[in-house]
Amino acid sequence: MTTQSSVEESNPVSLKEKYNAWFNRKGWRDVLIAVPYWWLLLFFFVPFLIVVAMSLAKTATTSPPFAFLDGWPYVRFENYMRLFEDHLFVRAFFISVLNAAWATLFCLLVGYPMALGLVRVPRAWRTVLLMLVILPFWTSFLLRVYAWMGLMGTNSWFNKLLTGAYNAVVPADWAIHAIQMNNTNFAVVLVMVYSYLPFMILPLYANLERLDRQLDEAALDLGSKPWQVFRDITLPLSVPGIIAGGLLVFIPASGELIIPSLVGSASDPMIGRVINDQFSSARDWPMASTVAVALLMLLVLPMMAYTHFESKAHEGGEAKK
């Protein structure tokens, strides 16, 4: 005669149902769901409100100044008006968006073939190649930027190699001694492409790996050429991976501080460097907070709009089905 415990052990469905009932009855489900919301509240929303309060305050000797220290309510919108009136901030925003866009584009052009190659190689090689993709993360980010500073120096072998290649294809009158790479936007984009390339490759790889290869084979059997298969099937289906990788590269690249400070030009500052200068050198905390809030809105609002329209399109597609 079997006991009740042995019957329960032989019936995994009933055990699962009992566990779920106990889990929900004890309230652990609500606790686990609430943890990320509390995390976002404490470490994102509350600090964001503090930055907004500082952006509405006036410049003071105390640090940090808040909008409510001089009476309630006491807010100033002059800082936000200054964003559009001061040429420095407008130019810094433009340079930041432009450099981040170029870096995202080059990461896509380099990362897409690499991700596609990772998917097409034998599975025995994928782990090794993926490890090589993320291997730079095991080295200090600052150390890698300094390494690029040395490579782009006027006396480095890398600079001499590019200078020799340039002098070989131009007339003798246009020959130069060395290419000026450091302290230029070219250096900023180059180092950002190197630094953020894995953030483009990994989402693309995850997306391309889930694609059904039978669709490609069917298209080839129907007479499509390989480039037509890529254009009509692979590329459209990989758009979510392209968007995810583009956001992972563009958003941090727009507010980058270390790379523009080390290899960029002081005459062409990116917005991250401007925010740092306003906090540290100018000691203008309200203006620095204003620039930070504007940068956040510039990056978050388009992403929220895209997510909204994407969810609407998905719901429309599900309704048609």
N, C-alpha and C positions, 0 to 999 in steps of 0.2 A: 504494500500500500504506500503510495507516494505521499509525502508530506506536502503541506501548503507551500513551504519555502521552495521545494524543488519544482513545484508547478510554476511558481512565479519566476524562478530562474530560467525555466525552459520557455517562458513567454516574454521575449524582450519588449514587445509592444506594450504590454500591461505595465512593465517596469518603467518604460519611458513615460507613459501617461501618469503614473504615480509620482515620478520624479518631477515632471512638469507641474503637476498639481501642487506638490510640496514647495517647489521653487516659487510659484506665483503666490501661494498662500503666505509664505514667509516674507514676501515683499522684496526678495533679492532682485527680481526682474526690474522693478522700479528703481532700485538703488543703482544698478548697473547702467540703466538708461540715463539716470540723472547725472552720473559722474562726468561724462564729457561736456554736458551743458554747464555744470558748475565750473569745470576747468576753463571753458571759453569765457564764462562770466568773470572769473577772478583774474585770468591772465590775458584776456583780450579786451573785453568790453569795459571793465573798470579802468585799466590803463588808458584805453582810448578816450574815455570821458575825462580823465585827468589831462591828457594832451589837448583835448578840445577846450577845457577850462583855461589852460595856459594860453592857448591861441587867442582867446577873447580878453585876455588881461592886458594891462599896460606894462611897459618895460619898467622894472624896479630893481633896486639894489639887492633885494632878497631873491634867493633862488630856491625853488622855483616860484614865480609869481602866479597867482590864480585870480580868476575873474571876480571872485566873491570876497577878496580880502579887503577891498575898499568900500564895502557896503553891498547890500543885495537889492536889486540886481545891478551889477556894474560890469558891463560888457563893452567891448570895443571891436568894431568891424573894420577899423582902419587897416589892420594887418592883411585882411583878405582883399581889400581894395588895392593895397600896395603890391600884391602879387601880379596884378595886371598893369600897374603903373611903372614898376621898377623893371628896367631892361634886363637886369641880372637874373631875376627869377624866371622871366619868360624865356630867356635864352637857355638857361640851365634846364628847364623842362623840355624844351625842344631838343637840345643835345642829348638828354637822357633817353627820350623816346626814340630818337633817331639811332643812337648807338645800340640801344636794346633791340630795335627792330632789325638792324643789320646783323647783330649777333644771333638773333633767333633765326633769321633767314639762312645764314651760313651754317648754323647748327643743324637745320633741317636738311640742307643740301649735302652735308657730310654725314649726318646721322642716319638719314633714311636708307641709303645704300648699305650702311653698316648693319642696321637692324634687319634689313631684308636678307643680308648675307648670313646673319646669325640664325635666322629662321631656316634657311635653305641648307646649311651645313649639316653633316651627320650629328645625331644627338650626342655622340661621344665627345664631340669637340665643343658643344655649346657651353658646358660648364666652364671650361678653360677660357674660352673667348669672353664670356660674361665676366669672369674674374678679372681679365685684362681690362675690360671696360671700366670696372669700378676700382681698379688698382690705384689710380691717382688719389682716391679718397683716403687712402692709408697714409698719405704724406701730408704734411702741414700745408694748408692753403697758402699761408704767407710765404712759406719756403718756395712753393711753386711759382708764385708771382715774382719773387726775387730771382729765381732761375731764368724766367723770361726777360727780366731786366738785363741780366748778363748776356743772354742770347741776342738781344736787340741792340746792344752797345755797339758803338762805331768800330771797335777793334775786335769784335767777336768773329768767329769763323762763320756763323750764320749770316751776319751782316756782310762780310766780305764775299760770301757765296752769292747772295742776292745782288750785291753791287757788281760783281763780275758778270753775272748773267745780264744785268741791265746794260752795262757798258758794251757787251758783245752785240747787242741788237740795236743800239742807237748810234748816230754819227759821233765822230770823235769830238766834235765841238760840244756835245751834250754830256760827255763823260763826267762822272763825279767821283770823288774820293771815297765817300761812304753815304749810305742812305740814313737819313734822320728818322729813326723809328720811335725811340723813347720820347715821352712827352708829346704824343700826338693821339688823335682819336683813332688812328689806325692801330696803334698799340693797344688801346683800350678794347677795341672790338676783337682783336686777335686773341688777347688773353682771356676775354670773356667767352669766346667760342671754345677755347681749350678747357676752361674751367667748368662750363655748363653743358658741354657736349653729352656727358652721361645722362643728364636730366632729359635730353631729347631722345637718346637711344633707348633707354629702358622702357618708357611708355610705348614707343613705337614697336619695340620687340614684343611686349605683352599683347599689343593689339594684333600684330601680324601673326603671332603664334596661334591665335584663336581662329584665324580665317580657315575656311574649308578649302583644302587644296583640290578637292574634286571639282570645284567650280573652274579653276584654271585648266584642269585636264579636259573638262567638257568643252571649254572654249577652244582649246587647241584641237580637239577632235573635230570641231565644227569648222575648222579652217582659219581661225584667228592666228595672227602672228604673235610672238612673245610680247612685243611692245604694245600691241593692241590689247592683249590680256591684262597687262599692267595698267594701261590707261583706262580700260572699261570695267575692270573687276578689282584688282588689287588696290589701286590708288583710291577709288571712291570708298571702299570698305575700310580703309585705314585712316579716314578723315578724323574719327574720334581720337586716335592715337596722335595724329598731327596736332590737333587742338590741345590735347593734354600736355604734350611735350612743349608746344609753343608757349603755353601759360607758365609751365615750370621754368622755362628759360627767361621769358620776357619780364615776368614780375620781379624776380630778384635782380635781374640785370638792370632794370630801370632805377632801382634804388641802391645800386652798388656803390660802396664807399672805398674799399681797399684798393681795388684795381685802378680807378681814376686817380686816386691820391698818389699811387706809386709810379704808374706809367703814363698817366694822362697829363694834359697841359693845364696850368693854372688859369690861362686865358680862356679855356673852353671847359669850365667845370660842369660836372654832372650834378644832379640835384642832391644826391647823397652827400657829396662833398660840401655843397652849399649849406645843407642842414647841419653838418658837423661844424662848419666854420661859424654859423650863427650861434650854436650852442657854446662852443669853446672859445673862439677868438672874440667875436662881437659881444658875447654874453647877452644876446637878445633872445631870451627863451620864448617869449610870445611869438616872435616872427619865425623862429625855428619850428615851433609847434604848428604854426599856420601852414608852413611849407609841407610839413609831414602829413597833416590832415589832407591837404590838397593832393599830395602824391597818392595817399591811400584811396581817395575818392576817384582819382584818375585811373587807378588800376582795378579797383573793386567794382565800380559801377558798370563798366562794360562787361566784366565777367558775370555779374549778376543778371544783366540784360540778356546775355547769351544763354545763360542757364534757364532763364524764364522762357525765352522763345523756343529753346530746344525741348523743354518739357512740354510746352504747348504742342509743338510739332509731333512729339512722341505720343501724346494723348490723342491727337487727331488721327495718327496712323493706327493706333489701337482701336479707335472708334470705328474706322472704316472696315477693319477686320471683323 
